[in-house]
Amino acid sequence: MNHKLPPLENSRLVIKKSARQLLVFDGENLVKTYKIALGSNAFDNKQTEGDHKTPEGHFYLAVKNPKSKFHRSLGLSYPNAEDARRGLRDELITQEEHDEIVLAIRENRLPPQNTALGGEIYIHGGGTEKDWTRGCIALENDDAEELFNVLPHGISVLIEK
């Protein structure tokens, strides 16, 4: 049975990559579960631009795009501060890029999307038949529409293995 989302007061998302599920919580209450598709190389944590891996970690909803080519899209705050630390340690990004990412996260903005760590990680429509994205989380179009209409900027998104 597929019910519509009720009004949410304290929403957060948990994405379980291995189960291919997006869970919507209102506080501690599970409100709804959606089937998802992931990056075509989904089993590992995103490391670099173009690796087709879906990132893992704590993010927030940083931007909404009503004109996405994949129906509707919700942009996540990837790379986060932990990704920036890893990128600096592994010499994938410069100190300046690291600092720009950390500042954007601190200010709840969309972090720079054009570093070697990659970017443009969205929850969007397009279908869930197989893992096909470049690292995004795909939903059925109706589900993407429903989430787009009810989720506010800044909500917490946890992506787990």
Beta strands, then each sheet from edge to edge (+ up, - down):
strand 1: 11-16
strand 2: 21-26
strand 3: 29-35
strand 4: 57-65
strand 5: 73-76
strand 6: 122-124
strand 7: 137-138
strand 8: 156-160
sheet 1: 3+ 2- 1+ 8+ 4- 5+ 6- 7-
end
